[in-house]
């Protein structure tokens, strides 16, 4: 964890130009948690590195393949990391209103009840049961389990 009660959250997509960058820019100034973004591709604007993986408490990837690429590249560095697939396809541009809506809805539910430092444990419990929560999402399953 970063500062007391602050979780370090890393958003990841392929090139760090649209989806993960949108997520970072949406949430980095809110002060709830520290937020960064990176990409898995060699051509990424900011490429994921050992340093960014080490920094992150939670890694939120846009697609299942991003999780697989990170696992393949960083292996044992991920032993104590939470990596979750948001299942957001590469069909949105930077700050696309539909993408912003998806990210805002997901963030709001994830952060519900986590604004006080003593409630971070609740957030960790939510992350541990993340797949069950996403599959019970009222708009259908958000991830490919």
N, CA, C and O of each residue as an XYZ file, in Angstrom:
580
protein
N       0.836     -1.186      0.000
C       0.000      0.000      0.000
C       0.876      1.243      0.000
O       1.984      1.248      0.538
N       0.361      2.276     -0.605
C       1.039      3.552     -0.588
C       0.852      4.217      0.762
O       0.994      3.561      1.794
N       0.540      5.486      0.776
C       0.271      6.214      2.016
C      -0.883      5.525      2.745
O      -1.622      4.744      2.145
N      -1.035      5.814      4.026
C      -2.058      5.157      4.841
C      -3.427      5.230      4.159
O      -3.933      6.310      3.858
N      -4.010      4.051      3.925
C      -5.336      3.986      3.331
C      -5.389      4.231      1.839
O      -6.471      4.209      1.251
N      -4.252      4.461      1.214
C      -4.213      4.736     -0.223
C      -3.718      3.489     -0.947
O      -2.625      2.993     -0.675
N      -4.522      2.997     -1.858
C      -4.134      1.849     -2.662
C      -3.537      2.354     -3.975
O      -4.040      3.310     -4.566
N      -2.465      1.707     -4.423
C      -1.844      2.023     -5.707
C      -2.502      1.154     -6.775
O      -2.373     -0.070     -6.753
N      -3.206      1.791     -7.709
C      -3.964      1.079     -8.737
C      -3.373      1.387    -10.107
O      -3.219      2.545    -10.495
N      -3.043      0.307    -10.834
C      -2.471      0.417    -12.177
C      -3.480     -0.095    -13.196
O      -3.912     -1.245    -13.120
N      -3.860      0.759    -14.155
C      -4.723      0.367    -15.264
C      -3.838      0.013    -16.454
O      -2.877      0.722    -16.753
N      -4.170     -1.101    -17.139
C      -3.331     -1.572    -18.240
C      -4.187     -1.919    -19.453
O      -5.213     -2.590    -19.344
N      -3.731     -1.437    -20.621
C      -4.281     -1.877    -21.902
C      -3.083     -2.164    -22.817
O      -1.983     -2.401    -22.318
N      -3.263     -2.149    -24.100
C      -2.167     -2.495    -25.010
C      -1.170     -1.351    -25.206
O       0.020     -1.504    -24.932
N      -1.659     -0.219    -25.677
C      -0.744      0.876    -26.055
C      -0.773      2.063    -25.104
O      -0.045      3.034    -25.310
N      -1.599      2.001    -24.070
C      -1.692      3.086    -23.095
C      -2.014      4.421    -23.753
O      -1.468      5.464    -23.393
N      -2.914      4.358    -24.724
C      -3.314      5.593    -25.394
C      -4.785      5.909    -25.187
O      -5.154      7.082    -25.132
N      -5.635      4.896    -25.071
C      -7.058      5.150    -25.003
C      -7.672      4.675    -23.695
O      -8.020      5.496    -22.846
N      -7.809      3.385    -23.519
C      -8.548      2.868    -22.361
C      -7.837      3.129    -21.031
O      -8.395      3.790    -20.156
N      -6.627      2.622    -20.873
C      -5.950      2.772    -19.575
C      -5.609      4.238    -19.300
O      -5.650      4.681    -18.152
N      -5.278      4.976    -20.333
C      -4.991      6.403    -20.151
C      -6.253      7.161    -19.740
O      -6.190      8.061    -18.902
N      -7.396      6.802    -20.323
C      -8.658      7.405    -19.914
C      -8.910      7.133    -18.437
O      -9.262      8.040    -17.682
N      -8.726      5.871    -18.026
C      -8.943      5.509    -16.618
C      -8.020      6.314    -15.705
O      -8.469      6.858    -14.696
N      -6.754      6.395    -16.046
C      -5.825      7.161    -15.208
C      -6.247      8.619    -15.121
O      -6.303      9.186    -14.030
N      -6.542      9.223    -16.252
C      -6.902     10.644    -16.257
C      -8.225     10.910    -15.530
O      -8.413     11.987    -14.964
N      -9.130      9.945    -15.544
C     -10.398     10.107    -14.825
C     -10.200     10.084    -13.308
O     -10.834     10.854    -12.586
N      -9.324      9.204    -12.828
C      -9.280      8.924    -11.400
C      -8.059      9.445    -10.664
O      -8.035      9.413     -9.433
N      -7.048      9.923    -11.369
C      -5.809     10.309    -10.684
C      -5.947     11.556     -9.809
O      -5.193     11.712     -8.849
N      -6.869     12.425    -10.110
C      -6.994     13.664     -9.336
C      -8.024     13.576     -8.218
O      -8.238     14.552     -7.500
N      -8.655     12.438     -8.061
C      -9.697     12.303     -7.039
C      -9.139     12.134     -5.637
O      -9.836     12.404     -4.659
N      -7.906     11.696     -5.524
C      -7.268     11.574     -4.221
C      -7.681     10.369     -3.404
O      -7.188     10.178     -2.293
N      -8.587      9.543     -3.941
C      -9.021      8.352     -3.200
C      -7.902      7.322     -3.128
O      -7.651      6.726     -2.081
N      -7.239      7.127     -4.255
C      -6.142      6.182     -4.372
C      -5.161      6.736     -5.398
O      -5.505      7.602     -6.203
N      -3.940      6.224     -5.357
C      -2.946      6.616     -6.359
C      -3.200      5.785     -7.615
O      -3.373      4.569     -7.535
N      -3.222      6.439     -8.764
C      -3.578      5.767    -10.007
C      -2.530      6.076    -11.073
O      -2.084      7.213    -11.227
N      -2.156      5.035    -11.798
C      -1.254      5.155    -12.954
C      -1.791      4.257    -14.059
O      -2.720      3.476    -13.854
N      -1.181      4.388    -15.239
C      -1.554      3.511    -16.340
C      -0.319      3.138    -17.138
O       0.707      3.817    -17.091
N      -0.445      2.029    -17.878
C       0.654      1.543    -18.706
C       0.074      0.645    -19.786
O      -1.105      0.290    -19.760
N       0.930      0.285    -20.735
C       0.530     -0.614    -21.809
C       1.463     -1.799    -21.908
O       2.597     -1.753    -21.432
N       0.981     -2.859    -22.529
C       1.768     -4.080    -22.671
C       2.587     -4.120    -23.962
O       3.574     -4.852    -24.041
N       2.196     -3.355    -24.961
C       2.861     -3.407    -26.270
C       4.192     -2.652    -26.251
O       4.349     -1.680    -25.513
N       5.152     -3.106    -27.070
C       6.432     -2.379    -27.167
C       6.248     -0.914    -27.584
O       7.072     -0.058    -27.260
N       5.154     -0.640    -28.307
C       4.889      0.723    -28.775
C       4.052      1.539    -27.793
O       3.612      2.638    -28.129
N       3.827      1.026    -26.599
C       2.985      1.720    -25.618
C       3.558      3.083    -25.252
O       4.772      3.275    -25.189
N       2.658      4.013    -25.016
C       3.047      5.363    -24.590
C       3.884      5.270    -23.322
O       4.957      5.869    -23.244
N       3.408      4.530    -22.331
C       4.176      4.176    -21.131
C       4.073      2.663    -21.028
O       2.980      2.124    -20.852
N       5.196      1.981    -21.136
C       5.192      0.517    -21.125
C       5.286     -0.005    -19.693
O       6.054      0.506    -18.879
N       4.494     -1.027    -19.405
C       4.537     -1.631    -18.086
C       5.942     -2.164    -17.815
O       6.598     -2.724    -18.694
N       6.377     -1.972    -16.580
C       7.745     -2.348    -16.204
C       7.737     -3.005    -14.828
O       6.718     -3.015    -14.137
N       8.877     -3.549    -14.443
C       9.001     -4.105    -13.091
C       8.670     -3.041    -12.050
O       8.031     -3.324    -11.036
N       9.110     -1.826    -12.313
C       8.876     -0.732    -11.368
C       7.381     -0.452    -11.191
O       6.919     -0.262    -10.066
N       6.617     -0.425    -12.296
C       5.178     -0.151    -12.175
C       4.443     -1.330    -11.540
O       3.500     -1.136    -10.772
N       4.872     -2.547    -11.858
C       4.261     -3.735    -11.241
C       4.536     -3.738     -9.742
O       3.640     -4.010     -8.942
N       5.774     -3.435     -9.363
C       6.138     -3.397     -7.948
C       5.345     -2.320     -7.204
O       4.936     -2.528     -6.061
N       5.129     -1.177     -7.845
C       4.387     -0.058     -7.249
C       2.928     -0.426     -6.973
O       2.363     -0.016     -5.959
N       2.321     -1.198     -7.871
C       0.875     -1.448     -7.833
C       0.453     -2.427     -6.741
O       1.085     -3.463     -6.536
N      -0.630     -2.074     -6.045
C      -1.299     -3.009     -5.148
C      -2.354     -3.793     -5.916
O      -2.623     -4.957     -5.620
N      -2.938     -3.145     -6.894
C      -4.004     -3.728     -7.703
C      -3.742     -3.369     -9.157
O      -3.498     -2.208     -9.485
N      -3.793     -4.375    -10.030
C      -3.609     -4.153    -11.466
C      -4.929     -4.492    -12.149
O      -5.403     -5.626    -12.081
N      -5.513     -3.497    -12.808
C      -6.775     -3.670    -13.527
C      -6.481     -3.642    -15.020
O      -6.119     -2.603    -15.571
N      -6.640     -4.792    -15.671
C      -6.355     -4.900    -17.099
C      -7.654     -4.854    -17.888
O      -8.707     -5.263    -17.400
N      -7.565     -4.358    -19.094
C      -8.758     -4.208    -19.914
C      -9.230     -5.522    -20.534
O     -10.430     -5.734    -20.705
N      -8.272     -6.416    -20.875
C      -8.612     -7.671    -21.530
C      -7.835     -8.821    -20.908
O      -6.782     -8.627    -20.299
N      -8.376    -10.019    -21.075
C      -7.742    -11.217    -20.531
C      -6.313    -11.378    -21.073
O      -5.420    -11.815    -20.348
N      -6.106    -11.029    -22.330
C      -4.772    -11.183    -22.917
C      -3.736    -10.289    -22.235
O      -2.556    -10.635    -22.187
N      -4.167     -9.148    -21.711
C      -3.239     -8.272    -20.982
C      -2.761     -8.956    -19.705
O      -1.584     -8.888    -19.351
N      -3.689     -9.613    -19.022
C      -3.321    -10.349    -17.812
C      -2.317    -11.450    -18.160
O      -1.317    -11.632    -17.465
N      -2.592    -12.178    -19.236
C      -1.695    -13.251    -19.654
C      -0.314    -12.713    -20.017
O       0.699    -13.309    -19.649
N      -0.267    -11.600    -20.730
C       1.017    -11.003    -21.109
C       1.807    -10.563    -19.874
O       3.020    -10.759    -19.806
N       1.124     -9.976    -18.914
C       1.782     -9.529    -17.680
C       2.295    -10.731    -16.896
O       3.417    -10.713    -16.391
N       1.482    -11.770    -16.794
C       1.904    -12.973    -16.074
C       3.120    -13.615    -16.741
O       4.047    -14.065    -16.067
N       3.103    -13.648    -18.052
C       4.214    -14.240    -18.797
C       5.496    -13.425    -18.627
O       6.582    -13.985    -18.482
N       5.363    -12.125    -18.645
C       6.537    -11.248    -18.583
C       7.102    -11.081    -17.174
O       8.318    -10.998    -17.001
N       6.222    -11.032    -16.160
C       6.689    -10.688    -14.815
C       6.625    -11.831    -13.799
O       7.136    -11.691    -12.688
N       6.022    -12.929    -14.154
C       6.019    -14.137    -13.343
C       5.946    -13.943    -11.843
O       4.914    -13.529    -11.314
N       7.046    -14.243    -11.153
C       7.061    -14.260     -9.687
C       6.862    -12.886     -9.051
O       6.538    -12.813     -7.866
N       7.042    -11.808     -9.789
C       6.765    -10.471     -9.245
C       5.282    -10.312     -8.901
O       4.908     -9.436     -8.122
N       4.458    -11.155     -9.483
C       3.012    -11.042     -9.333
C       2.450    -11.912     -8.214
O       1.239    -11.926     -7.996
N       3.309    -12.637     -7.504
C       2.847    -13.582     -6.488
C       1.875    -12.976     -5.486
O       0.927    -13.646     -5.076
N       2.080    -11.750     -5.090
C       1.215    -11.130     -4.078
C       0.401     -9.975     -4.655
O      -0.035     -9.087     -3.922
N       0.201     -9.993     -5.957
C      -0.548     -8.919     -6.622
C      -1.947     -9.393     -6.991
O      -2.147    -10.558     -7.333
N      -2.901     -8.492     -6.919
C      -4.242     -8.730     -7.427
C      -4.293     -8.187     -8.846
O      -4.049     -7.003     -9.077
N      -4.610     -9.057     -9.789
C      -4.785     -8.645    -11.189
C      -6.200     -9.022    -11.569
O      -6.604    -10.178    -11.439
N      -6.949     -8.042    -12.037
C      -8.345     -8.274    -12.401
C      -8.598     -7.809    -13.826
O      -8.082     -6.782    -14.266
N      -9.410     -8.595    -14.538
C      -9.775     -8.297    -15.920
C     -11.093     -7.529    -15.929
O     -12.101     -8.009    -15.411
N     -11.080     -6.339    -16.516
C     -12.295     -5.528    -16.607
C     -13.142     -5.892    -17.826
O     -14.323     -5.550    -17.888
N     -12.542     -6.584    -18.792
C     -13.225     -7.018    -20.007
C     -13.814     -5.831    -20.775
O     -14.994     -5.817    -21.126
N     -12.967     -4.848    -21.021
C     -13.353     -3.680    -21.817
C     -12.631     -3.789    -23.152
O     -11.412     -3.624    -23.201
N     -13.352     -4.064    -24.238
C     -12.718     -4.290    -25.539
C     -12.078     -3.025    -26.109
O     -12.382     -1.908    -25.690
N     -11.198     -3.233    -27.061
C     -10.464     -2.139    -27.690
C     -11.314     -1.511    -28.797
O     -10.979     -1.578    -29.980
N     -12.408     -0.909    -28.381
C     -13.301     -0.270    -29.353
C     -13.672      1.152    -28.940
O     -14.624      1.730    -29.464
N     -12.926      1.700    -28.014
C     -13.202      3.047    -27.504
C     -11.986      3.934    -27.704
O     -10.847      3.483    -27.585
N     -12.235      5.193    -28.008
C     -11.168      6.176    -28.085
C     -10.945      6.811    -26.725
O     -11.673      6.549    -25.767
N      -9.929      7.647    -26.661
C      -9.602      8.358    -25.430
C     -10.790      9.220    -25.001
O     -11.299     10.025    -25.781
N     -11.220      9.040    -23.759
C     -12.337      9.771    -23.135
C     -13.672      9.588    -23.865
O     -14.559     10.433    -23.751
N     -13.815      8.503    -24.604
C     -15.089      8.163    -25.239
C     -16.157      8.123    -24.141
O     -15.950      7.474    -23.116
N     -17.290      8.801    -24.332
C     -18.319      8.845    -23.286
C     -18.782      7.463    -22.816
O     -19.049      7.280    -21.628
N     -18.881      6.498    -23.718
C     -19.289      5.149    -23.318
C     -18.222      4.502    -22.431
O     -18.550      3.832    -21.452
N     -16.964      4.699    -22.770
C     -15.864      4.177    -21.962
C     -15.855      4.841    -20.586
O     -15.694      4.173    -19.565
N     -16.027      6.137    -20.572
C     -16.072      6.875    -19.305
C     -17.204      6.340    -18.426
O     -17.016      6.164    -17.222
N     -18.375      6.081    -19.011
C     -19.504      5.533    -18.249
C     -19.170      4.176    -17.636
O     -19.470      3.927    -16.469
N     -18.549      3.302    -18.424
C     -18.170      1.970    -17.926
C     -17.176      2.107    -16.783
O     -17.338      1.481    -15.735
N     -16.148      2.925    -16.982
C     -15.122      3.102    -15.956
C     -15.699      3.739    -14.691
O     -15.390      3.308    -13.580
N     -16.526      4.752    -14.859
C     -17.137      5.426    -13.706
C     -18.006      4.456    -12.902
O     -17.936      4.434    -11.674
N     -18.817      3.661    -13.585
C     -19.681      2.703    -12.897
C     -18.858      1.676    -12.135
O     -19.150      1.369    -10.980
N     -17.846      1.156    -12.774
C     -16.982      0.161    -12.134
C     -16.266      0.775    -10.937
O     -16.220      0.173     -9.864
N     -15.715      1.957    -11.113
C     -14.986      2.645    -10.037
C     -15.897      2.931     -8.847
O     -15.527      2.700     -7.695
N     -17.085      3.434     -9.140
C     -18.023      3.803     -8.080
C     -18.334      2.596     -7.193
O     -18.331      2.704     -5.967
N     -18.599      1.465     -7.807
C     -18.913      0.267     -7.033
C     -17.677     -0.226     -6.285
O     -17.770     -0.618     -5.122
N     -16.522     -0.209     -6.946
C     -15.290     -0.662     -6.288
C     -14.947      0.216     -5.100
O     -14.482     -0.286     -4.077
N     -15.164      1.499     -5.217
C     -14.744      2.438     -4.179
C     -15.804      2.681     -3.118
O     -15.536      3.326     -2.105
N     -17.015      2.164     -3.347
C     -18.091      2.373     -2.392
C     -17.657      1.907     -1.001
O     -17.265      0.754     -0.818
N     -17.729      2.776     -0.066
C     -17.360      2.430      1.294
C     -15.870      2.430      1.566
O     -15.445      2.023      2.647
N     -15.063      2.880      0.608
C     -13.603      2.804      0.775
C     -12.951      4.180      0.891
O     -11.744      4.308      0.686
N     -13.715      5.186      1.209
C     -13.151      6.528      1.262
C     -12.404      6.806      2.551
O     -11.597      7.734      2.604
N     -12.652      6.028      3.591
C     -11.942      6.206      4.854
C     -10.893      5.122      4.978
O     -11.123      3.990      4.552
N      -9.754      5.440      5.549
C      -8.648      4.484      5.599
C      -9.017      3.192      6.305
O      -8.509      2.134      5.932
N      -9.881      3.237      7.310
C     -10.251      2.025      8.028
C     -11.109      1.101      7.186
O     -11.313     -0.057      7.551
N     -11.619      1.600      6.057
C     -12.464      0.783      5.203
C     -11.697      0.103      4.080
O     -12.299     -0.585      3.256
N     -10.395      0.279      4.031
C      -9.598     -0.349      2.979
C      -9.722     -1.868      3.059
O      -9.701     -2.543      2.030
N      -9.848     -2.407      4.253
C      -9.996     -3.860      4.404
C     -11.230     -4.350      3.641
O     -11.209     -5.429      3.049
N     -12.300     -3.559      3.658
C     -13.502     -3.900      2.899
C     -13.168     -4.003      1.415
O     -13.616     -4.926      0.734
N     -12.389     -3.062      0.921
C     -12.012     -3.045     -0.485
C     -11.186     -4.282     -0.832
O     -11.390     -4.891     -1.883
N     -10.259     -4.651      0.044
C      -9.440     -5.839     -0.188
C     -10.330     -7.078     -0.238
O     -10.135     -7.947     -1.087
N     -11.312     -7.164      0.674
C     -12.250     -8.283      0.652
C     -13.050     -8.302     -0.649
O     -13.287     -9.369     -1.217
N     -13.464     -7.134     -1.120
C     -14.194     -7.035     -2.377
C     -13.332     -7.538     -3.522
O     -13.815     -8.285     -4.373
N     -12.070     -7.145     -3.559
C     -11.155     -7.579     -4.611
C     -10.979     -9.096     -4.564
O     -10.922     -9.747     -5.608
N     -10.892     -9.657     -3.367
C     -10.726    -11.104     -3.244
C     -11.924    -11.863     -3.795
O     -11.786    -13.014     -4.209
N     -13.101    -11.237     -3.805
C     -14.302    -11.861     -4.340
C     -14.770    -11.126     -5.604
O     -15.958    -11.114     -5.927
N     -13.828    -10.528     -6.296
C     -14.086     -9.678     -7.461
C     -14.851    -10.406     -8.556
O     -15.825     -9.871     -9.085
N     -14.427    -11.618     -8.905
C     -15.068    -12.335    -10.001
C     -16.547    -12.574     -9.719
O     -17.383    -12.415    -10.608
N     -16.872    -12.953     -8.492
C     -18.278    -13.174     -8.133
C     -19.071    -11.878     -8.245
O     -20.205    -11.874     -8.724
N     -18.461    -10.767     -7.795
C     -19.149     -9.479     -7.885
C     -19.405     -9.097     -9.337
O     -20.516     -8.694     -9.683
N     -18.385     -9.220    -10.194
C     -18.553     -8.818    -11.590
C     -19.592     -9.679    -12.302
O     -20.350     -9.182    -13.135
N     -19.625    -10.961    -11.975
C     -20.592    -11.848    -12.614
C     -22.006    -11.610    -12.102
O     -22.962    -12.104    -12.700
N     -22.163    -10.873    -11.017
C     -23.497    -10.546    -10.529
C     -23.900     -9.122    -10.922
O     -24.965     -8.651    -10.523
N     -23.068     -8.441    -11.690
C     -23.327     -7.085    -12.167
C     -24.671     -7.058    -12.886
O     -24.935     -7.945    -13.697
N     -25.536     -6.070    -12.618
C     -26.897     -6.069    -13.179
C     -26.954     -5.982    -14.697
O     -27.994     -6.279    -15.284
N     -25.870     -5.585    -15.348
C     -25.880     -5.460    -16.810
C     -25.252     -6.676    -17.483
O     -24.935     -6.626    -18.671
N     -25.069     -7.755    -16.750
C     -24.474     -8.965    -17.303
C     -23.035     -9.100    -16.834
O     -22.471     -8.174    -16.252
N     -22.455    -10.246    -17.089
C     -21.092    -10.523    -16.642
C     -20.119     -9.576    -17.321
O     -20.117     -9.445    -18.545
N     -19.287     -8.911    -16.514
C     -18.327     -7.950    -17.048
C     -16.979     -8.575    -17.388
O     -16.121     -7.918    -17.978
N     -16.789     -9.827    -17.024
C     -15.495    -10.456    -17.268
C     -15.682    -11.835    -17.864
O     -16.745    -12.447    -17.760
N     -14.634    -12.296    -18.483
C     -14.600    -13.683    -18.916
C     -13.844    -14.430    -17.837
O     -12.621    -14.317    -17.743
N     -14.545    -15.182    -17.033
C     -13.942    -15.872    -15.886
C     -13.103    -17.045    -16.320
O     -12.524    -17.734    -15.480
